[in-house]
Amino acid sequence: MSVELTFVWRGELIESIHRGDVVVVNSKGKILAYAGDPFKVTYIRSSAKPIQAINVFLSGAYEKFNFSDDEISIMCASHFGEDFHIKTVKNILNKIGASEKDLLCGGGYSINREYALKQARENITITPLHSDCSGKHAGIIASCIAKGYGIKDYNKPNHPVQRDILEIISKMCEIDEDKIILGIDGLHCSCIWNANIQSCFSLCKAF
């Protein structure tokens, strides 16, 4: 069962309590420390991004398009949709011959509250480039192109690039593919990044 990890105080009163599960393993997969349930079944969500990005290398996209460190980095993480983030994603799309219209991540205001308010104040037109997941999506499209896959519906579970990613997650987390359960994320995508990887322990082994 999850345990209390963080307390938020307002004055002298605890206003909210946040529970969670934490596990630490070594390079051999041995549990060194934990709090709560180290085998809690959960969705990996954006923590899957660095694992997904492995496919950019395995697909041959990294060599084919000569991606920079900045471009690989934005494929591995969520971002705030700031100008330099947008520029980096645009660079990826230009390299691979794609456009923001090909991104199936939807658009959204920045996940950074202050920057989101700035976007609203300045009446910035929000596009898929602003999505915190646009770098990841650009990397997935790059993998499709490198392997000769079509990019239509690349976000669907039965698309070959998603099957490639599923295989990678299965191997990294040391869990059978048929035990991985997919969910629908906030962008209405039933995709591998919303995979249920059996436990926090399994995800920990991947890293």
Sequence and secondary structure as in RCSB ss.txt:
>XXXX:A:sequence
MSVELTFVWRGELIESIHRGDVVVVNSKGKILAYAGDPFKVTYIRSSAKPIQAINVFLSGAYEKFNFSDDEISIM
CASHFGEDFHIKTVKNILNKIGASEKDLLCGGGYSINREYALKQARENITITPLHSDCSGKHAGIIASCIAKGYG
IKDYNKPNHPVQRDILEIISKMCEIDEDKIILGIDGLHCSCIWNANIQSCFSLCKAF
>XXXX:A:secstr
  EEEEEEEETTEEEEEEEE EEEE TT  EEEEES TT   B GGGGHHHHTHHHHHTTHHHHHT  HHHHHHH
SS     HHHHHHHHHHHHHHT  GGG  S     SSHHHHHHHHHTT    GGGSTTHHHHHHHHHHHHHHT  
 TTTTSTTSHHHHHHHHHHHHHHT  GGG EEEE TTS EEEEEEE S HHHHHHH 
